[in-house]
Amino acid sequence: MRFFKVAGFSLFVLVLGMASGYLWLEHAPRHTPRPQPPLAELDARSLGSLRAAFNAHRGQGRILVLLSPT
Amino acid sequence: MRGASALQEVLSGVQEMPLAVFVVWEPVLRTDLAPPTTSVLGLIHDPRALQYWDHDRVLSKDLVRTALTDPKRYSVTEDVSPNAVIWDTVALFPREAEWGKDVPVPVYYGHPVADRVRGLAEALRAQRDGGQR
C-alpha cells in the first residue's frame, strides 16, 4: 500500500514538473539583446522580408546562420 | 548552442567590419518545443545581428529547393533529399550578391557551425581585406 502511495506521489510530482516546464517554455520571455530588433517570425509569407533585409545590406558582408534553439 | 557561442566569438573578432548577420532559429530537435528564450537569443549579442524564429522551417525548405534545382552552382557534393533539413549551418555571401528568386552562391559555407567558425573567420578577413567581393 505504501509503495502505491509513494509511486502515486512521485508520478504527481513528475507530471507537475513537466507541466511547469512546458508552461515556462511557452511563456518565457524572448527578448533579443539591445540594440537588435525584436525576434521576428518567419513563415512562407514573410520569407520575402528576410530576403529584403538581406538585399538592403548589399555592399556589406552578410552571414546567414541556421540554428536549433536547444 | 555551441555553434551560437562560436559564431559570437568570431563576430567579436571583426567588430569594425560592416556586416549583417541573419540568425534563423528553427525547430529541429525533439526538445525544440518553442522559440528561443531570452538567454538563448543572448548567445548572439552582436549589434549587427537580426534574429528570426522559423517555426515551419521555410528557409531550410527554400535552400533545399534551390540546392536541388542547381547542385553544381552551389557546389553541392552530397546527396540532398527533398525532405532534408538544413540546420547548424553558416554561410557568408559576397558583398554585391543579391537574393532574387534563389539565394546567392556563398563565398563560404559549412556545418556544423562550431567546426566551421575558423573557416568563416578566414573568409571574413579575406572579404574585409578586399580579397573577395
N, CA and C atoms of all chains as a GROMACS GRO file, in nm:
protein
  609
    1MET      N    1   0.084  -0.121   0.000
    1MET     CA    2   0.000   0.000   0.000
    1MET      C    3   0.087   0.126   0.000
    2ARG      N    4   0.192   0.121   0.084
    2ARG     CA    5   0.282   0.236   0.093
    2ARG      C    6   0.353   0.259  -0.041
    3PHE      N    7   0.385   0.146  -0.107
    3PHE     CA    8   0.452   0.156  -0.237
    3PHE      C    9   0.367   0.237  -0.336
    4PHE      N   10   0.234   0.205  -0.339
    4PHE     CA   11   0.146   0.274  -0.433
    4PHE      C   12   0.133   0.423  -0.399
    5LYS      N   13   0.136   0.452  -0.269
    5LYS     CA   14   0.128   0.593  -0.227
    5LYS      C   15   0.251   0.669  -0.275
    6VAL      N   16   0.369   0.609  -0.256
    6VAL     CA   17   0.495   0.674  -0.296
    6VAL      C   18   0.500   0.688  -0.448
    7ALA      N   19   0.459   0.578  -0.517
    7ALA     CA   20   0.460   0.581  -0.664
    7ALA      C   21   0.364   0.687  -0.716
    8GLY      N   22   0.246   0.694  -0.658
    8GLY     CA   23   0.147   0.794  -0.700
    8GLY      C   24   0.198   0.935  -0.678
    9PHE      N   25   0.260   0.957  -0.562
    9PHE     CA   26   0.312   1.091  -0.532
    9PHE      C   27   0.425   1.128  -0.630
   10SER      N   28   0.510   1.029  -0.657
   10SER     CA   29   0.622   1.054  -0.749
   10SER      C   30   0.568   1.090  -0.887
   11LEU      N   31   0.466   1.018  -0.930
   11LEU     CA   32   0.406   1.044  -1.061
   11LEU      C   33   0.346   1.185  -1.064
   12PHE      N   34   0.279   1.222  -0.955
   12PHE     CA   35   0.219   1.355  -0.944
   12PHE      C   36   0.326   1.464  -0.957
   13VAL      N   37   0.436   1.444  -0.885
   13VAL     CA   38   0.546   1.542  -0.888
   13VAL      C   39   0.606   1.550  -1.028
   14LEU      N   40   0.618   1.433  -1.092
   14LEU     CA   41   0.674   1.429  -1.228
   14LEU      C   42   0.585   1.506  -1.325
   15VAL      N   43   0.455   1.479  -1.320
   15VAL     CA   44   0.360   1.545  -1.411
   15VAL      C   45   0.358   1.696  -1.384
   16LEU      N   46   0.360   1.731  -1.256
   16LEU     CA   47   0.360   1.873  -1.218
   16LEU      C   48   0.486   1.942  -1.272
   17GLY      N   49   0.599   1.874  -1.260
   17GLY     CA   50   0.726   1.929  -1.308
   17GLY      C   51   0.723   1.948  -1.459
   18MET      N   52   0.669   1.848  -1.530
   18MET     CA   53   0.663   1.856  -1.676
   18MET      C   54   0.569   1.968  -1.719
   19ALA      N   55   0.456   1.979  -1.651
   19ALA     CA   56   0.360   2.085  -1.685
   19ALA      C   57   0.420   2.222  -1.659
   20SER      N   58   0.489   2.235  -1.546
   20SER     CA   59   0.553   2.364  -1.514
   20SER      C   60   0.658   2.400  -1.619
   21GLY      N   61   0.736   2.301  -1.656
   21GLY     CA   62   0.840   2.322  -1.757
   21GLY      C   63   0.780   2.366  -1.889
   22TYR      N   64   0.672   2.300  -1.927
   22TYR     CA   65   0.607   2.332  -2.054
   22TYR      C   66   0.550   2.474  -2.050
   23LEU      N   67   0.484   2.507  -1.937
   23LEU     CA   68   0.426   2.642  -1.923
   23LEU      C   69   0.534   2.748  -1.925
   24TRP      N   70   0.646   2.720  -1.857
   24TRP     CA   71   0.757   2.815  -1.855
   24TRP      C   72   0.809   2.837  -1.997
   25LEU      N   73   0.825   2.725  -2.070
   25LEU     CA   74   0.878   2.734  -2.206
   25LEU      C   75   0.784   2.814  -2.296
   26GLU      N   76   0.653   2.794  -2.277
   26GLU     CA   77   0.554   2.864  -2.358
   26GLU      C   78   0.554   3.014  -2.332
   27HIS      N   79   0.572   3.049  -2.204
   27HIS     CA   80   0.555   3.190  -2.167
   27HIS      C   81   0.686   3.260  -2.129
   28ALA      N   82   0.797   3.193  -2.146
   28ALA     CA   83   0.926   3.254  -2.111
   28ALA      C   84   0.950   3.377  -2.198
   29PRO      N   85   1.018   3.478  -2.144
   29PRO     CA   86   1.047   3.597  -2.226
   29PRO      C   87   1.142   3.564  -2.342
   30ARG      N   88   1.120   3.636  -2.449
   30ARG     CA   89   1.201   3.612  -2.570
   30ARG      C   90   1.247   3.745  -2.626
   31HIS      N   91   1.341   3.806  -2.553
   31HIS     CA   92   1.392   3.937  -2.593
   31HIS      C   93   1.531   3.922  -2.653
   32THR      N   94   1.550   3.989  -2.765
   32THR     CA   95   1.684   3.990  -2.825
   32THR      C   96   1.768   4.094  -2.751
   33PRO      N   97   1.900   4.077  -2.750
   33PRO     CA   98   1.986   4.177  -2.684
   33PRO      C   99   1.976   4.313  -2.756
   34ARG      N  100   1.984   4.420  -2.679
   34ARG     CA  101   1.987   4.553  -2.740
   34ARG      C  102   2.120   4.575  -2.810
   35PRO      N  103   2.125   4.646  -2.923
   35PRO     CA  104   2.017   4.717  -2.990
   35PRO      C  105   1.954   4.637  -3.104
   36GLN      N  106   1.957   4.507  -3.098
   36GLN     CA  107   1.898   4.427  -3.206
   36GLN      C  108   1.747   4.448  -3.209
   37PRO      N  109   1.687   4.439  -3.328
   37PRO     CA  110   1.541   4.445  -3.335
   37PRO      C  111   1.480   4.322  -3.268
   38PRO      N  112   1.351   4.326  -3.234
   38PRO     CA  113   1.288   4.211  -3.168
   38PRO      C  114   1.292   4.086  -3.256
   39LEU      N  115   1.279   3.971  -3.192
   39LEU     CA  116   1.275   3.843  -3.265
   39LEU      C  117   1.159   3.848  -3.365
   40ALA      N  118   1.190   3.819  -3.492
   40ALA     CA  119   1.086   3.823  -3.596
   40ALA      C  120   1.044   3.682  -3.633
   41GLU      N  121   0.917   3.666  -3.662
   41GLU     CA  122   0.864   3.535  -3.705
   41GLU      C  123   0.885   3.523  -3.855
   42LEU      N  124   0.927   3.403  -3.895
   42LEU     CA  125   0.947   3.378  -4.037
   42LEU      C  126   0.847   3.272  -4.080
   43ASP      N  127   0.775   3.298  -4.189
   43ASP     CA  128   0.688   3.196  -4.246
   43ASP      C  129   0.687   3.215  -4.397
   44ALA      N  130   0.604   3.135  -4.465
   44ALA     CA  131   0.606   3.138  -4.611
   44ALA      C  132   0.579   3.279  -4.664
   45ARG      N  133   0.495   3.355  -4.592
   45ARG     CA  134   0.462   3.490  -4.640
   45ARG      C  135   0.572   3.590  -4.608
   46SER      N  136   0.638   3.570  -4.493
   46SER     CA  137   0.738   3.670  -4.451
   46SER      C  138   0.881   3.637  -4.494
   47LEU      N  139   0.897   3.526  -4.566
   47LEU     CA  140   1.031   3.492  -4.615
   47LEU      C  141   1.084   3.606  -4.701
   48GLY      N  142   0.993   3.673  -4.770
   48GLY     CA  143   1.031   3.788  -4.854
   48GLY      C  144   1.093   3.900  -4.773
   49SER      N  145   1.052   3.912  -4.647
   49SER     CA  146   1.107   4.021  -4.564
   49SER      C  147   1.252   3.992  -4.527
   50LEU      N  148   1.283   3.863  -4.508
   50LEU     CA  149   1.423   3.826  -4.483
   50LEU      C  150   1.506   3.855  -4.608
   51ARG      N  151   1.450   3.819  -4.723
   51ARG     CA  152   1.518   3.845  -4.850
   51ARG      C  153   1.541   3.996  -4.868
   52ALA      N  154   1.440   4.074  -4.835
   52ALA     CA  155   1.451   4.220  -4.850
   52ALA      C  156   1.557   4.276  -4.755
   53ALA      N  157   1.559   4.225  -4.632
   53ALA     CA  158   1.659   4.272  -4.535
   53ALA      C  159   1.799   4.235  -4.582
   54PHE      N  160   1.811   4.116  -4.636
   54PHE     CA  161   1.940   4.069  -4.691
   54PHE      C  162   1.986   4.165  -4.802
   55ASN      N  163   1.896   4.195  -4.894
   55ASN     CA  164   1.932   4.281  -5.007
   55ASN      C  165   1.955   4.426  -4.962
   56ALA      N  166   1.889   4.467  -4.856
   56ALA     CA  167   1.906   4.604  -4.806
   56ALA      C  168   2.048   4.626  -4.753
   57HIS      N  169   2.115   4.517  -4.718
   57HIS     CA  170   2.252   4.528  -4.667
   57HIS      C  171   2.356   4.498  -4.774
   58ARG      N  172   2.313   4.510  -4.900
   58ARG     CA  173   2.406   4.490  -5.011
   58ARG      C  174   2.522   4.588  -4.999
   59GLY      N  175   2.642   4.541  -5.026
   59GLY     CA  176   2.760   4.625  -5.007
   59GLY      C  177   2.834   4.591  -4.879
   60GLN      N  178   2.769   4.513  -4.794
   60GLN     CA  179   2.833   4.465  -4.670
   60GLN      C  180   2.848   4.314  -4.678
   61GLY      N  181   2.932   4.261  -4.591
   61GLY     CA  182   2.936   4.117  -4.577
   61GLY      C  183   2.806   4.072  -4.512
   62ARG      N  184   2.753   3.958  -4.552
   62ARG     CA  185   2.629   3.908  -4.493
   62ARG      C  186   2.646   3.762  -4.455
   63ILE      N  187   2.609   3.734  -4.330
   63ILE     CA  188   2.618   3.598  -4.279
   63ILE      C  189   2.476   3.548  -4.257
   64LEU      N  190   2.451   3.426  -4.301
   64LEU     CA  191   2.323   3.362  -4.274
   64LEU      C  192   2.353   3.235  -4.194
   65VAL      N  193   2.287   3.222  -4.080
   65VAL     CA  194   2.313   3.103  -3.997
   65VAL      C  195   2.181   3.042  -3.953
   66LEU      N  196   2.171   2.910  -3.963
   66LEU     CA  197   2.050   2.839  -3.921
   66LEU      C  198   2.086   2.753  -3.801
   67LEU      N  199   2.010   2.772  -3.692
   67LEU     CA  200   2.043   2.704  -3.567
   67LEU      C  201   1.918   2.647  -3.502
   68SER      N  202   1.938   2.548  -3.417
   68SER     CA  203   1.831   2.494  -3.335
   68SER      C  204   1.840   2.558  -3.197
   69PRO      N  205   1.725   2.594  -3.137
   69PRO     CA  206   1.732   2.665  -3.008
   69PRO      C  207   1.776   2.580  -2.889
   70THR      N  208   1.784   2.448  -2.906
   70THR     CA  209   1.833   2.366  -2.794
   70THR      C  210   1.952   2.283  -2.839
   71MET      N  211   2.372   2.525  -2.975
   71MET     CA  212   2.415   2.619  -2.872
   71MET      C  213   2.564   2.650  -2.885
   72ARG      N  214   2.643   2.542  -2.907
   72ARG     CA  215   2.787   2.559  -2.923
   72ARG      C  216   2.815   2.646  -3.045
   73GLY      N  217   2.735   2.623  -3.148
   73GLY     CA  218   2.750   2.699  -3.272
   73GLY      C  219   2.725   2.846  -3.251
   74ALA      N  220   2.621   2.880  -3.174
   74ALA     CA  221   2.587   3.020  -3.150
   74ALA      C  222   2.701   3.090  -3.075
   75SER      N  223   2.752   3.026  -2.972
   75SER     CA  224   2.862   3.086  -2.896
   75SER      C  225   2.986   3.103  -2.982
   76ALA      N  226   3.014   3.001  -3.064
   76ALA     CA  227   3.132   3.006  -3.151
   76ALA      C  228   3.118   3.119  -3.253
   77LEU      N  229   2.998   3.135  -3.305
   77LEU     CA  230   2.976   3.242  -3.403
   77LEU      C  231   2.995   3.379  -3.337
   78GLN      N  232   2.944   3.394  -3.215
   78GLN     CA  233   2.958   3.522  -3.145
   78GLN      C  234   3.105   3.556  -3.125
   79GLU      N  235   3.186   3.455  -3.098
   79GLU     CA  236   3.329   3.478  -3.079
   79GLU      C  237   3.391   3.534  -3.207
   80VAL      N  238   3.351   3.476  -3.320
   80VAL     CA  239   3.404   3.524  -3.449
   80VAL      C  240   3.361   3.668  -3.472
   81LEU      N  241   3.234   3.698  -3.444
   81LEU     CA  242   3.182   3.833  -3.466
   81LEU      C  243   3.255   3.934  -3.378
   82SER      N  244   3.287   3.894  -3.257
   82SER     CA  245   3.360   3.984  -3.166
   82SER      C  246   3.498   4.017  -3.222
   83GLY      N  247   3.551   3.929  -3.303
   83GLY     CA  248   3.684   3.950  -3.361
   83GLY      C  249   3.684   4.042  -3.481
   84VAL      N  250   3.565   4.074  -3.534
   84VAL     CA  251   3.558   4.163  -3.652
   84VAL      C  252   3.455   4.273  -3.625
   85GLN      N  253   3.468   4.336  -3.509
   85GLN     CA  254   3.369   4.435  -3.465
   85GLN      C  255   3.361   4.558  -3.555
   86GLU      N  256   3.474   4.588  -3.619
   86GLU     CA  257   3.477   4.711  -3.700
   86GLU      C  258   3.422   4.688  -3.841
   87MET      N  259   3.396   4.563  -3.877
   87MET     CA  260   3.356   4.531  -4.015
   87MET      C  261   3.208   4.554  -4.037
   88PRO      N  262   3.172   4.626  -4.146
   88PRO     CA  263   3.030   4.641  -4.177
   88PRO      C  264   2.973   4.505  -4.217
   89LEU      N  265   2.875   4.462  -4.144
   89LEU     CA  266   2.829   4.323  -4.158
   89LEU      C  267   2.682   4.313  -4.116
   90ALA      N  268   2.609   4.226  -4.179
   90ALA     CA  269   2.473   4.196  -4.134
   90ALA      C  270   2.467   4.046  -4.107
   91VAL      N  271   2.416   4.010  -3.992
   91VAL     CA  272   2.413   3.869  -3.952
   91VAL      C  273   2.268   3.826  -3.932
   92PHE      N  274   2.223   3.735  -4.017
   92PHE     CA  275   2.085   3.688  -4.010
   92PHE      C  276   2.084   3.552  -3.938
   93VAL      N  277   2.029   3.553  -3.818
   93VAL     CA  278   2.028   3.432  -3.735
   93VAL      C  279   1.888   3.373  -3.740
   94VAL      N  280   1.876   3.255  -3.797
   94VAL     CA  281   1.744   3.193  -3.811
   94VAL      C  282   1.738   3.070  -3.721
   95TRP      N  283   1.653   3.078  -3.619
   95TRP     CA  284   1.633   2.966  -3.528
   95TRP      C  285   1.517   2.882  -3.581
   96GLU      N  286   1.533   2.750  -3.580
   96GLU     CA  287   1.427   2.664  -3.631
   96GLU      C  288   1.419   2.537  -3.546
   97PRO      N  289   1.298   2.479  -3.535
   97PRO     CA  290   1.286   2.356  -3.455
   97PRO      C  291   1.338   2.236  -3.532
   98VAL      N  292   1.434   2.169  -3.476
   98VAL     CA  293   1.492   2.051  -3.542
   98VAL      C  294   1.491   1.933  -3.444
   99LEU      N  295   1.536   1.958  -3.324
   99LEU     CA  296   1.545   1.851  -3.224
   99LEU      C  297   1.412   1.836  -3.150
  100ARG      N  298   1.392   1.721  -3.085
  100ARG     CA  299   1.268   1.697  -3.012
  100ARG      C  300   1.245   1.798  -2.901
  101THR      N  301   1.355   1.853  -2.852
  101THR     CA  302   1.345   1.949  -2.742
  101THR      C  303   1.314   2.092  -2.790
  102ASP      N  304   1.309   2.111  -2.920
  102ASP     CA  305   1.280   2.244  -2.974
  102ASP      C  306   1.130   2.268  -2.977
  103LEU      N  307   1.071   2.284  -2.858
  103LEU     CA  308   0.926   2.295  -2.848
  103LEU      C  309   0.875   2.437  -2.869
  104ALA      N  310   0.963   2.534  -2.854
  104ALA     CA  311   0.919   2.673  -2.858
  104ALA      C  312   1.033   2.761  -2.912
  105PRO      N  313   1.000   2.885  -2.946
  105PRO     CA  314   1.107   2.976  -2.993
  105PRO      C  315   1.215   2.994  -2.886
  106PRO      N  316   1.333   3.038  -2.928
  106PRO     CA  317   1.443   3.056  -2.831
  106PRO      C  318   1.408   3.158  -2.723
  107THR      N  319   1.450   3.130  -2.602
  107THR     CA  320   1.424   3.221  -2.489
  107THR      C  321   1.529   3.334  -2.490
  108THR      N  322   1.508   3.428  -2.401
  108THR     CA  323   1.600   3.543  -2.393
  108THR      C  324   1.745   3.500  -2.375
  109SER      N  325   1.765   3.398  -2.290
  109SER     CA  326   1.904   3.356  -2.265
  109SER      C  327   1.967   3.295  -2.390
  110VAL      N  328   1.888   3.223  -2.468
  110VAL     CA  329   1.941   3.165  -2.592
  110VAL      C  330   1.967   3.275  -2.695
  111LEU      N  331   1.872   3.367  -2.706
  111LEU     CA  332   1.890   3.479  -2.801
  111LEU      C  333   2.013   3.561  -2.765
  112GLY      N  334   2.043   3.565  -2.635
  112GLY     CA  335   2.157   3.643  -2.586
  112GLY      C  336   2.292   3.582  -2.622
  113LEU      N  337   2.292   3.458  -2.668
  113LEU     CA  338   2.419   3.396  -2.707
  113LEU      C  339   2.482   3.471  -2.824
  114ILE      N  340   2.395   3.526  -2.910
  114ILE     CA  341   2.446   3.609  -3.020
  114ILE      C  342   2.403   3.752  -2.988
  115HIS      N  343   2.494   3.826  -2.923
  115HIS     CA  344   2.460   3.960  -2.877
  115HIS      C  345   2.520   4.069  -2.963
  116ASP      N  346   2.576   4.030  -3.077
  116ASP     CA  347   2.636   4.128  -3.166
  116ASP      C  348   2.528   4.225  -3.216
  117PRO      N  349   2.557   4.357  -3.213
  117PRO     CA  350   2.454   4.453  -3.256
  117PRO      C  351   2.418   4.445  -3.403
  118ARG      N  352   2.502   4.377  -3.483
  118ARG     CA  353   2.474   4.366  -3.627
  118ARG      C  354   2.382   4.249  -3.660
  119ALA      N  355   2.337   4.177  -3.558
  119ALA     CA  356   2.255   4.057  -3.581
  119ALA      C  357   2.106   4.089  -3.584
  120LEU      N  358   2.035   4.016  -3.668
  120LEU     CA  359   1.890   4.019  -3.672
  120LEU      C  360   1.846   3.875  -3.650
  121GLN      N  361   1.754   3.853  -3.556
  121GLN     CA  362   1.720   3.716  -3.521
  121GLN      C  363   1.575   3.683  -3.560
  122TYR      N  364   1.558   3.561  -3.610
  122TYR     CA  365   1.428   3.516  -3.660
  122TYR      C  366   1.393   3.381  -3.599
  123TRP      N  367   1.262   3.356  -3.587
  123TRP     CA  368   1.212   3.224  -3.548
  123TRP      C  369   1.135   3.168  -3.667
  124ASP      N  370   1.181   3.052  -3.717
  124ASP     CA  371   1.125   2.992  -3.838
  124ASP      C  372   1.057   2.860  -3.799
  125HIS      N  373   0.938   2.871  -3.746
  125HIS     CA  374   0.867   2.753  -3.694
  125HIS      C  375   0.847   2.645  -3.800
  126ASP      N  376   0.815   2.686  -3.922
  126ASP     CA  377   0.786   2.589  -4.028
  126ASP      C  378   0.907   2.555  -4.115
  127ARG      N  379   1.021   2.604  -4.076
  127ARG     CA  380   1.148   2.579  -4.147
  127ARG      C  381   1.137   2.618  -4.295
  128VAL      N  382   1.073   2.731  -4.321
  128VAL     CA  383   1.054   2.773  -4.460
  128VAL      C  384   1.186   2.808  -4.528
  129LEU      N  385   1.280   2.864  -4.450
  129LEU     CA  386   1.409   2.899  -4.511
  129LEU      C  387   1.483   2.772  -4.551
  130SER      N  388   1.486   2.675  -4.461
  130SER     CA  389   1.553   2.549  -4.491
  130SER      C  390   1.492   2.485  -4.617
  131LYS      N  391   1.360   2.485  -4.625
  131LYS     CA  392   1.293   2.427  -4.743
  131LYS      C  393   1.332   2.502  -4.870
  132ASP      N  394   1.341   2.634  -4.859
  132ASP     CA  395   1.377   2.714  -4.975
  132ASP      C  396   1.521   2.686  -5.018
  133LEU      N  397   1.609   2.669  -4.919
  133LEU     CA  398   1.750   2.641  -4.951
  133LEU      C  399   1.764   2.503  -5.016
  134VAL      N  400   1.686   2.406  -4.965
  134VAL     CA  401   1.690   2.270  -5.024
  134VAL      C  402   1.639   2.276  -5.168
  135ARG      N  403   1.530   2.348  -5.189
  135ARG     CA  404   1.475   2.362  -5.324
  135ARG      C  405   1.581   2.420  -5.418
  136THR      N  406   1.648   2.524  -5.369
  136THR     CA  407   1.749   2.591  -5.451
  136THR      C  408   1.866   2.497  -5.482
  137ALA      N  409   1.910   2.425  -5.380
  137ALA     CA  410   2.024   2.335  -5.399
  137ALA      C  411   1.990   2.222  -5.497
  138LEU      N  412   1.866   2.175  -5.491
  138LEU     CA  413   1.826   2.066  -5.581
  138LEU      C  414   1.805   2.116  -5.723
  139THR      N  415   1.770   2.243  -5.737
  139THR     CA  416   1.749   2.300  -5.870
  139THR      C  417   1.880   2.306  -5.948
  140ASP      N  418   1.987   2.345  -5.877
  140ASP     CA  419   2.116   2.362  -5.946
  140ASP      C  420   2.231   2.324  -5.852
  141PRO      N  421   2.248   2.192  -5.828
  141PRO     CA  422   2.351   2.149  -5.731
  141PRO      C  423   2.492   2.194  -5.768
  142LYS      N  424   2.523   2.199  -5.899
  142LYS     CA  425   2.659   2.237  -5.941
  142LYS      C  426   2.689   2.381  -5.904
  143ARG      N  427   2.590   2.467  -5.923
  143ARG     CA  428   2.609   2.610  -5.894
  143ARG      C  429   2.647   2.630  -5.748
  144TYR      N  430   2.588   2.548  -5.662
  144TYR     CA  431   2.613   2.564  -5.518
  144TYR      C  432   2.722   2.468  -5.467
  145SER      N  433   2.788   2.400  -5.561
  145SER     CA  434   2.893   2.303  -5.525
  145SER      C  435   2.844   2.202  -5.421
  146VAL      N  436   2.722   2.155  -5.442
  146VAL     CA  437   2.667   2.054  -5.351
  146VAL      C  438   2.720   1.918  -5.395
  147THR      N  439   2.799   1.857  -5.309
  147THR     CA  440   2.863   1.731  -5.346
  147THR      C  441   2.789   1.610  -5.288
  148GLU      N  442   2.715   1.631  -5.179
  148GLU     CA  443   2.646   1.519  -5.118
  148GLU      C  444   2.502   1.511  -5.169
  149ASP      N  445   2.443   1.392  -5.158
  149ASP     CA  446   2.304   1.376  -5.199
  149ASP      C  447   2.214   1.454  -5.104
  150VAL      N  448   2.127   1.532  -5.160
  150VAL     CA  449   2.034   1.610  -5.078
  150VAL      C  450   1.893   1.559  -5.105
  151SER      N  451   1.828   1.514  -5.000
  151SER     CA  452   1.689   1.468  -5.012
  151SER      C  453   1.598   1.589  -5.012
  152PRO      N  454   1.487   1.582  -5.087
  152PRO     CA  455   1.392   1.695  -5.085
  152PRO      C  456   1.339   1.723  -4.945
  153ASN      N  457   1.345   1.623  -4.857
  153ASN     CA  458   1.296   1.641  -4.720
  153ASN      C  459   1.407   1.678  -4.621
  154ALA      N  460   1.526   1.702  -4.672
  154ALA     CA  461   1.638   1.734  -4.583
  154ALA      C  462   1.611   1.864  -4.508
  155VAL      N  463   1.669   1.873  -4.388
  155VAL     CA  464   1.660   1.997  -4.310
  155VAL      C  465   1.800   2.056  -4.301
  156ILE      N  466   1.812   2.179  -4.344
  156ILE     CA  467   1.942   2.247  -4.335
  156ILE      C  468   1.945   2.321  -4.202
  157TRP      N  469   2.038   2.284  -4.116
  157TRP     CA  470   2.050   2.350  -3.985
  157TRP      C  471   2.192   2.337  -3.936
  158ASP      N  472   2.221   2.411  -3.830
  158ASP     CA  473   2.357   2.417  -3.779
  158ASP      C  474   2.453   2.446  -3.894
  159THR      N  475   2.413   2.541  -3.976
  159THR     CA  476   2.486   2.574  -4.098
  159THR      C  477   2.509   2.724  -4.102
  160VAL      N  478   2.627   2.762  -4.151
  160VAL     CA  479   2.659   2.904  -4.163
  160VAL      C  480   2.708   2.932  -4.304
  161ALA      N  481   2.671   3.050  -4.355
  161ALA     CA  482   2.713   3.088  -4.490
  161ALA      C  483   2.748   3.237  -4.491
  162LEU      N  484   2.853   3.269  -4.567
  162LEU     CA  485   2.893   3.410  -4.587
  162LEU      C  486   2.876   3.441  -4.736
  163PHE      N  487   2.815   3.555  -4.764
  163PHE     CA  488   2.783   3.589  -4.903
  163PHE      C  489   2.868   3.706  -4.952
  164PRO      N  490   2.888   3.711  -5.085
  164PRO     CA  491   2.964   3.823  -5.141
  164PRO      C  492   2.891   3.955  -5.115
  165ARG      N  493   2.968   4.061  -5.103
  165ARG     CA  494   2.910   4.192  -5.071
  165ARG      C  495   2.806   4.237  -5.172
  166GLU      N  496   2.832   4.207  -5.300
  166GLU     CA  497   2.742   4.260  -5.404
  166GLU      C  498   2.631   4.162  -5.442
  167ALA      N  499   2.625   4.046  -5.378
  167ALA     CA  500   2.526   3.946  -5.416
  167ALA      C  501   2.385   3.993  -5.383
  168GLU      N  502   2.291   3.956  -5.470
  168GLU     CA  503   2.152   3.991  -5.447
  168GLU      C  504   2.070   3.863  -5.440
  169TRP      N  505   1.980   3.857  -5.348
  169TRP     CA  506   1.892   3.741  -5.330
  169TRP      C  507   1.766   3.766  -5.412
  170GLY      N  508   1.762   3.700  -5.526
  170GLY     CA  509   1.643   3.713  -5.612
  170GLY      C  510   1.550   3.597  -5.584
  171LYS      N  511   1.523   3.518  -5.689
  171LYS     CA  512   1.437   3.400  -5.669
  171LYS      C  513   1.510   3.298  -5.582
  172ASP      N  514   1.639   3.285  -5.611
  172ASP     CA  515   1.720   3.188  -5.537
  172ASP      C  516   1.826   3.259  -5.454
  173VAL      N  517   1.862   3.196  -5.343
  173VAL     CA  518   1.966   3.253  -5.258
  173VAL      C  519   2.098   3.258  -5.338
  174PRO      N  520   2.177   3.366  -5.323
  174PRO     CA  521   2.304   3.371  -5.399
  174PRO      C  522   2.403   3.263  -5.354
  175VAL      N  523   2.503   3.244  -5.437
  175VAL     CA  524   2.606   3.144  -5.403
  175VAL      C  525   2.698   3.204  -5.297
  176PRO      N  526   2.714   3.137  -5.184
  176PRO     CA  527   2.801   3.194  -5.079
  176PRO      C  528   2.948   3.182  -5.115
  177VAL      N  529   3.029   3.271  -5.055
  177VAL     CA  530   3.175   3.258  -5.073
  177VAL      C  531   3.229   3.153  -4.977
  178TYR      N  532   3.152   3.128  -4.873
  178TYR     CA  533   3.194   3.026  -4.776
  178TYR      C  534   3.069   2.971  -4.708
  179TYR      N  535   3.064   2.840  -4.691
  179TYR     CA  536   2.957   2.784  -4.609
  179TYR      C  537   3.002   2.650  -4.551
  180GLY      N  538   2.934   2.610  -4.445
  180GLY     CA  539   2.968   2.482  -4.386
  180GLY      C  540   2.884   2.449  -4.264
  181HIS      N  541   2.895   2.327  -4.221
  181HIS     CA  542   2.828   2.279  -4.099
  181HIS      C  543   2.908   2.164  -4.040
  182PRO      N  544   2.896   2.140  -3.912
  182PRO     CA  545   2.828   2.218  -3.808
  182PRO      C  546   2.901   2.350  -3.783
  183VAL      N  547   2.827   2.447  -3.734
  183VAL     CA  548   2.880   2.582  -3.720
  183VAL      C  549   3.005   2.585  -3.632
  184ALA      N  550   2.999   2.515  -3.520
  184ALA     CA  551   3.111   2.519  -3.425
  184ALA      C  552   3.242   2.474  -3.490
  185ASP      N  553   3.233   2.383  -3.586
  185ASP     CA  554   3.355   2.332  -3.651
  185ASP      C  555   3.396   2.418  -3.770
  186ARG      N  556   3.310   2.510  -3.810
  186ARG     CA  557   3.339   2.588  -3.931
  186ARG      C  558   3.371   2.734  -3.904
  187VAL      N  559   3.374   2.773  -3.779
  187VAL     CA  560   3.395   2.915  -3.750
  187VAL      C  561   3.536   2.963  -3.786
  188ARG      N  562   3.632   2.871  -3.782
  188ARG     CA  563   3.767   2.912  -3.818
  188ARG      C  564   3.770   2.951  -3.967
  189GLY      N  565   3.707   2.867  -4.049
  189GLY     CA  566   3.699   2.897  -4.192
  189GLY      C  567   3.619   3.024  -4.217
  190LEU      N  568   3.514   3.041  -4.138
  190LEU     CA  569   3.433   3.162  -4.152
  190LEU      C  570   3.516   3.286  -4.119
  191ALA      N  571   3.593   3.278  -4.012
  191ALA     CA  572   3.676   3.392  -3.972
  191ALA      C  573   3.776   3.427  -4.082
  192GLU      N  574   3.834   3.325  -4.145
  192GLU     CA  575   3.929   3.350  -4.253
  192GLU      C  576   3.860   3.415  -4.372
  193ALA      N  577   3.740   3.363  -4.404
  193ALA     CA  578   3.664   3.419  -4.517
  193ALA      C  579   3.624   3.564  -4.489
  194LEU      N  580   3.591   3.593  -4.365
  194LEU     CA  581   3.556   3.731  -4.328
  194LEU      C  582   3.675   3.823  -4.342
  195ARG      N  583   3.790   3.775  -4.296
  195ARG     CA  584   3.911   3.857  -4.306
  195ARG      C  585   3.945   3.884  -4.452
  196ALA      N  586   3.929   3.780  -4.536
  196ALA     CA  587   3.956   3.796  -4.679
  196ALA      C  588   3.861   3.898  -4.740
  197GLN      N  589   3.736   3.892  -4.698
  197GLN     CA  590   3.638   3.988  -4.750
  197GLN      C  591   3.670   4.130  -4.703
  198ARG      N  592   3.708   4.141  -4.578
  198ARG     CA  593   3.742   4.273  -4.522
  198ARG      C  594   3.862   4.334  -4.593
  199ASP      N  595   3.960   4.248  -4.622
  199ASP     CA  596   4.083   4.298  -4.684
  199ASP      C  597   4.070   4.311  -4.836
  200GLY      N  598   3.950   4.287  -4.884
  200GLY     CA  599   3.925   4.308  -5.027
  200GLY      C  600   3.960   4.192  -5.115
  201GLY      N  601   3.993   4.080  -5.057
  201GLY     CA  602   4.028   3.962  -5.137
  201GLY      C  603   3.908   3.902  -5.208
  202GLN      N  604   3.788   3.923  -5.151
  202GLN     CA  605   3.667   3.869  -5.214
  202GLN      C  606   3.564   3.980  -5.218
  203ARG      N  607   3.488   3.981  -5.323
  203ARG     CA  608   3.382   4.081  -5.333
  203ARG      C  609   3.265   4.029  -5.251
   0.00000   0.00000   0.00000
